Amino acid sequence: MSAVVRPRSDINITPLIDVMLVLLIIFMMMPFTHQTVDARLPAPPTDDPVPPTAAIVIGVGRRLALNGKEVESLSDLRTRLEAALMVRKDRTVFVRSDGDATYGRVVQVMDTARDAGADRLGILTSSEPR
């Protein structure tokens, strides 16, 4: 006689265990693949009684100017910048150049500002197209 084949009523759980182990490994590795972005957030406002001072702007063109006042030479610019930056917390200097200034001249002015004690340099541009 031949053997009678009966249907089985239990579930094969081996594939389920394999899937669960793979998911477990993936979730265990998640903290190690976390990437962050460094960002400098602005400082919260303080109750400082001293009002903020105006920005320091160097104009570069046919003539040099510091906050709208003409400067004779780079050494004179450095002397005035040192005096202006000595009393400030924020040592940011902005450079505004017009079409008459050469690239080399603008770099010389930026180097002079760094030598005078500027921590950060910004470049101001015109919003009007030429």
PEMO-V530186 format. One record per residue. N is the residue number from 1. RES is the residue in one letter. PSI is psi as a letter, one per 30 degrees, with the letter a starting at -180 (none if undefined). OMEGA is omega in degrees with one decimal (999 if undefined). BURIAL is I if it has 16 or more other ideal C-beta (glycine too) atoms within 10 Angstrom, else O. Layout:
BEGIN
N:RES:PSI:OMEGA:BURIAL
N:RES:PSI:OMEGA:BURIAL
END
This chain:
BEGIN
1:M:l:-179.2:O
2:S:l:-179.0:O
3:A:k:-179.2:O
4:V:k:179.9:O
5:V:k:179.7:O
6:R:k:177.0:O
7:P:k:-179.8:O
8:R:k:-178.4:O
9:S:f:178.9:O
10:D:l:-176.8:O
11:I:k:175.8:O
12:N:j:-175.1:O
13:I:g:-180.0:O
14:T:e:177.3:O
15:P:e:178.1:O
16:L:e:178.2:O
17:I:e:178.4:O
18:D:e:179.3:O
19:V:e:179.8:O
20:M:e:178.6:O
21:L:e:177.8:O
22:V:e:177.7:O
23:L:e:177.9:O
24:L:e:179.6:O
25:I:e:-180.0:O
26:I:e:-178.9:O
27:F:f:175.4:O
28:M:f:-178.3:O
29:M:f:-177.5:O
30:M:e:-179.0:O
31:P:f:-178.1:O
32:F:f:-179.0:O
33:T:g:-178.9:O
34:H:k:180.0:O
35:Q:k:179.9:O
36:T:l:175.9:O
37:V:k:177.6:O
38:D:k:179.3:O
39:A:k:174.6:O
40:R:j:178.7:O
41:L:k:178.4:O
42:P:k:-179.9:O
43:A:k:178.2:O
44:P:l:-178.8:O
45:P:k:179.0:O
46:T:l:177.2:O
47:D:h:-178.5:O
48:D:k:-178.9:O
49:P:f:-179.0:O
50:V:k:179.5:O
51:P:l:179.0:O
52:P:k:-178.6:O
53:T:l:179.8:O
54:A:l:-179.8:O
55:A:l:175.2:O
56:I:k:-177.8:I
57:V:k:176.2:O
58:I:k:176.2:I
59:G:k:-179.6:I
60:V:k:179.0:I
61:G:b:173.3:O
62:R:e:178.1:O
63:R:l:175.1:O
64:L:k:177.6:I
65:A:k:176.1:O
66:L:j:-176.4:I
67:N:h:176.2:O
68:G:f:179.5:O
69:K:k:-175.5:O
70:E:k:179.1:O
71:V:k:-174.7:I
72:E:e:-174.1:O
73:S:l:178.0:O
74:L:e:179.1:O
75:S:e:176.1:O
76:D:e:176.5:O
77:L:e:179.8:I
78:R:e:-179.8:I
79:T:e:-179.8:O
80:R:e:178.1:I
81:L:e:178.5:I
82:E:e:179.5:O
83:A:e:-178.5:O
84:A:e:-177.1:I
85:L:f:-176.9:I
86:M:e:-174.6:O
87:V:g:-175.2:O
88:R:k:171.0:O
89:K:e:-179.6:O
90:D:j:-175.4:O
91:R:h:178.3:I
92:T:k:179.4:O
93:V:k:178.0:I
94:F:k:178.8:I
95:V:k:176.9:I
96:R:k:-177.4:I
97:S:k:174.6:I
98:D:a:-175.4:O
99:G:f:-178.5:O
100:D:f:-176.7:O
101:A:k:176.0:I
102:T:l:179.4:O
103:Y:e:-179.6:O
104:G:e:179.7:O
105:R:e:178.8:I
106:V:e:178.3:I
107:V:e:177.2:O
108:Q:e:179.9:O
109:V:e:179.1:I
110:M:e:176.1:I
111:D:e:178.3:O
112:T:e:178.6:I
113:A:e:176.6:I
114:R:e:179.5:O
115:D:f:-179.8:O
116:A:f:175.9:I
117:G:g:178.9:O
118:A:k:178.0:I
119:D:e:-178.9:O
120:R:k:177.3:O
121:L:k:175.8:O
122:G:l:178.7:O
123:I:k:178.1:O
124:L:k:178.6:O
125:T:l:177.8:O
126:S:k:179.0:O
127:S:f:-179.2:O
128:E:k:176.1:O
129:P:l:-179.9:O
130:R:none:999:O
END
